[in-house]
Amino acid sequence: MAKEKTNWFIVIILWLAGIAAAMQFAKFSFAFDFLKNKYNVSPFWAGLSLSVVGLIGLIFGITISIYSSKITQNRILLISLLLGVLISFIQALNPVFPILFISRILEGISHLGIVVSALGPPVFSYFLTLGKDSLIIIVMTFSLLGAIYGIFIMKKT
């Protein structure tokens, strides 16, 4: 249900949570060679460790969306953000590859929870007035992954 006045503070906070999740997701794609060399793994395992976050979303996206209303989106968002912080800490310790791979699976769960609870149209429709929902969805679509990959590519070149 749309509100009479758009709560821009909440919209921006949710957008920033999405940007942070996208940055967390994108970091491995630029470390592909580093992963192969540091952990002495085949390109298959390096690629799978990169792709597993997206695979979790692909496989479990609909399921978590169905149950998100029963668990409540606030709980999912908070748990997902805290899980993301914990996983970042674990990954920063440079664990052995099996632990790193498991952390990527958990990172996929965290990222999926953030996407479902913070970035979906139903969530934004709660904070937006009628007529502004399309604007926000467009901004979200073109900014989250696109901006983050663009920043990393520009930094890399």
C-alpha positions as CSV (number, residue, x, y, z in Angstrom):
1,M,0.0,0.0,0.0
2,A,1.5,3.3,-1.0
3,K,1.9,6.2,1.5
4,E,0.8,9.8,1.2
5,K,4.4,11.0,1.4
6,T,7.6,9.2,0.2
7,N,10.0,8.3,3.0
8,W,13.2,9.2,1.2
9,F,15.4,8.4,4.2
10,I,14.2,4.8,4.3
11,V,14.4,4.5,0.5
12,I,18.0,5.8,0.5
13,I,19.0,3.4,3.4
14,L,17.5,0.5,1.5
15,W,19.3,1.6,-1.7
16,L,22.6,1.8,0.2
17,A,22.1,-1.7,1.7
18,G,21.6,-2.9,-1.9
19,I,24.8,-1.1,-3.0
20,A,26.7,-2.7,-0.2
21,A,25.4,-6.1,-1.0
22,A,26.2,-5.7,-4.7
23,M,29.8,-4.6,-3.7
24,Q,30.1,-7.7,-1.6
25,F,28.8,-9.9,-4.4
26,A,31.0,-8.2,-7.1
27,K,34.4,-8.4,-5.2
28,F,35.2,-11.9,-6.3
29,S,34.8,-11.4,-10.0
30,F,37.9,-9.2,-10.0
31,A,39.9,-11.7,-7.9
32,F,39.6,-14.6,-10.3
33,D,43.3,-14.9,-11.1
34,F,44.2,-14.2,-7.5
35,L,41.9,-17.1,-6.3
36,K,43.5,-19.5,-8.8
37,N,47.0,-18.5,-7.7
38,K,46.6,-18.2,-4.0
39,Y,44.6,-21.3,-3.5
40,N,46.2,-23.3,-6.3
41,V,42.8,-24.4,-7.6
42,S,41.6,-25.1,-11.1
43,P,39.7,-22.5,-13.1
44,F,36.6,-24.6,-12.5
45,W,36.8,-24.2,-8.7
46,A,37.7,-20.6,-9.0
47,G,34.8,-20.0,-11.3
48,L,32.4,-22.0,-9.1
49,S,33.4,-20.0,-6.1
50,L,32.6,-16.9,-8.1
51,S,29.3,-18.1,-9.4
52,V,27.9,-19.9,-6.3
53,V,26.4,-16.6,-4.9
54,G,24.3,-16.2,-8.1
55,L,23.4,-19.8,-8.2
56,I,22.0,-19.6,-4.7
57,G,19.8,-16.8,-5.8
58,L,18.8,-18.7,-8.9
59,I,17.9,-21.8,-7.1
60,F,16.3,-20.4,-3.9
61,G,15.0,-17.0,-5.0
62,I,11.4,-18.0,-5.4
63,T,11.4,-20.0,-2.2
64,I,12.7,-17.2,0.0
65,S,10.3,-14.8,-1.6
66,I,7.4,-17.1,-0.7
67,Y,8.4,-17.4,2.9
68,S,9.6,-13.9,3.5
69,S,6.2,-12.7,4.5
70,K,6.0,-15.4,7.2
71,I,9.4,-14.6,8.6
72,T,9.0,-10.8,8.1
73,Q,11.2,-8.8,5.8
74,N,12.7,-6.8,8.7
75,R,14.1,-10.0,10.3
76,I,15.4,-11.3,7.0
77,L,17.1,-8.0,6.3
78,L,18.8,-7.8,9.7
79,I,19.9,-11.4,9.7
80,S,21.2,-11.1,6.1
81,L,23.1,-8.0,6.8
82,L,24.7,-9.5,10.0
83,L,25.5,-12.7,8.1
84,G,27.1,-10.6,5.4
85,V,29.3,-8.8,7.9
86,L,30.3,-12.1,9.6
87,I,31.2,-13.6,6.2
88,S,33.2,-10.6,5.2
89,F,35.2,-10.9,8.4
90,I,35.8,-14.6,7.8
91,Q,36.9,-14.0,4.2
92,A,39.2,-11.2,5.2
93,L,41.1,-13.8,7.3
94,N,42.1,-15.6,4.1
95,P,40.8,-19.1,5.2
96,V,41.7,-22.3,3.4
97,F,39.7,-22.8,0.2
98,P,37.0,-25.2,1.5
99,I,36.1,-22.7,4.2
100,L,36.2,-19.9,1.6
101,F,33.9,-21.8,-0.7
102,I,31.4,-22.5,2.2
103,S,31.5,-18.8,3.1
104,R,30.6,-18.0,-0.5
105,I,27.5,-20.2,-0.2
106,L,26.6,-18.4,3.0
107,E,27.3,-15.1,1.2
108,G,24.8,-16.2,-1.5
109,I,22.2,-16.8,1.2
110,S,23.0,-13.4,2.8
111,H,22.8,-11.6,-0.6
112,L,19.5,-13.3,-1.5
113,G,18.0,-12.2,1.9
114,I,19.1,-8.6,1.3
115,V,17.7,-8.6,-2.2
116,V,14.3,-10.1,-1.2
117,S,13.9,-8.0,1.9
118,A,15.3,-4.7,0.9
119,L,15.1,-4.3,-2.8
120,G,11.9,-5.8,-4.0
121,P,9.1,-3.7,-5.4
122,P,6.7,-4.7,-2.6
123,V,9.2,-3.3,0.0
124,F,9.5,0.0,-1.9
125,S,5.8,0.3,-2.5
126,Y,5.4,0.6,1.3
127,F,7.6,3.6,1.5
128,L,6.7,5.4,-1.8
129,T,3.9,7.6,-2.9
130,L,2.0,6.5,-6.0
131,G,3.8,7.6,-9.2
132,K,7.3,7.5,-7.7
133,D,7.6,3.7,-7.5
134,S,8.6,3.4,-11.2
135,L,11.3,5.9,-10.7
136,I,12.8,4.0,-7.7
137,I,12.6,0.7,-9.5
138,I,14.5,2.1,-12.5
139,V,17.1,3.7,-10.2
140,M,17.6,0.4,-8.4
141,T,17.8,-1.7,-11.5
142,F,20.4,0.5,-13.2
143,S,22.5,1.4,-10.2
144,L,23.1,-1.6,-8.0
145,L,25.3,-4.1,-10.0
146,G,26.0,-1.7,-12.9
147,A,27.5,1.0,-10.7
148,I,29.5,-1.4,-8.7
149,Y,31.0,-3.2,-11.6
150,G,31.6,0.1,-13.3
151,I,33.6,1.4,-10.3
152,F,35.7,-1.7,-10.1
153,I,36.4,-1.7,-13.9
154,M,37.4,2.0,-13.8
155,K,39.6,1.3,-10.8
156,K,41.2,-1.7,-12.5
157,T,42.1,0.1,-15.7
